[in-house]
Amino acid sequence: MGPISGPEITARFPDGFTVLSGGGQWRDQISKKIIREPSRVVQIVLPGEAEDLARLNEIVEAYKGRFRQQSVAVILHRACVSI
C-alpha cells in the first residue's frame, strides 16, 4: 500500500478503504514546471457523519507534510451503497 495508509488512514477509518496505485502530474506553482510522479487514489465509503470531513482533512494535512505536497485532491461523491 504505501507509508501513508497504515498509520494515517487506518487510524481514522479502521472499517476499511481501498488504495489504487497510479501516476500523476501537476504544475509546480513556483517554477511552472510539469512534475510527474507516482500517486495513490484512496477510496473510502463513509456513512456521512459530521466528523468524516475532519478526519479526511487530517489525512490530507499529514500527506502534504510527509511528502511535501502543495496540494492533495479530495473528491466527495454521494452514492447509494449496499453491503
Wavefront OBJ file of the C-alpha trace (Angstrom):
o trace
v 0.000 0.000 0.000
v 2.233 2.842 0.937
v 3.536 4.535 4.032
v 0.574 6.860 4.445
v -2.120 4.168 4.520
v -1.163 2.339 7.689
v -0.627 4.962 10.358
v -2.791 7.746 8.953
v -5.793 6.227 7.211
v -6.325 3.059 9.254
v -6.255 5.028 12.497
v -9.097 7.241 11.267
v -11.050 4.760 9.115
v -10.479 1.278 10.576
v -13.560 -0.200 8.864
v -11.711 -0.279 5.552
v -10.636 1.533 2.404
v -9.072 0.801 -0.989
v -5.751 2.155 -2.274
v -5.075 2.247 -6.020
v -1.621 2.993 -7.448
v -1.245 5.307 -10.397
v 0.797 8.016 -11.999
v 0.010 11.697 -11.972
v 1.291 15.069 -12.965
v 0.892 18.621 -11.769
v 2.353 22.059 -12.424
v 4.622 23.461 -9.732
v 3.217 26.843 -8.667
v 6.641 28.472 -8.349
v 8.733 27.052 -11.207
v 5.744 26.391 -13.518
v 7.373 23.058 -14.442
v 5.291 19.944 -15.061
v 6.101 17.344 -12.405
v 5.293 13.670 -12.972
v 5.243 11.311 -10.015
v 3.667 8.137 -8.665
v 0.313 8.684 -6.980
v -2.260 6.920 -4.838
v -6.030 7.061 -5.044
v -7.752 6.210 -1.779
v -11.426 5.237 -1.818
v -13.358 5.276 1.438
v -17.083 4.576 1.729
v -18.435 6.694 4.587
v -21.813 6.880 6.304
v -21.970 10.679 6.062
v -21.247 11.537 9.674
v -20.316 15.094 10.649
v -16.769 14.151 11.660
v -15.944 12.393 8.346
v -14.692 15.566 6.656
v -12.499 16.478 9.630
v -10.877 13.017 9.580
v -10.314 13.297 5.809
v -8.696 16.712 6.251
v -6.356 15.299 8.914
v -5.153 12.687 6.409
v -4.685 15.354 3.717
v -2.563 17.509 6.027
v -0.471 14.519 7.120
v 0.145 13.513 3.497
v 1.048 17.070 2.437
v 3.540 17.355 5.272
v 5.133 13.939 4.934
v 5.538 14.055 1.157
v 5.997 17.840 0.760
v 2.934 18.216 -1.462
v 1.485 21.616 -2.360
v -1.987 20.133 -2.597
v -3.941 16.902 -2.255
v -7.252 16.384 -4.041
v -10.341 15.251 -2.147
v -13.450 14.345 -4.129
v -16.691 13.788 -2.258
v -19.453 11.943 -4.080
v -22.789 10.766 -2.748
v -23.629 7.175 -3.571
v -26.218 4.538 -2.826
v -24.274 1.642 -1.312
v -25.462 -1.802 -0.324
v -23.443 -4.120 1.877
l 1 2 3 4 5 6 7 8 9 10 11 12 13 14 15 16 17 18 19 20 21 22 23 24 25 26 27 28 29 30 31 32 33 34 35 36 37 38 39 40 41 42 43 44 45 46 47 48 49 50 51 52 53 54 55 56 57 58 59 60 61 62 63 64 65 66 67 68 69 70 71 72 73 74 75 76 77 78 79 80 81 82 83
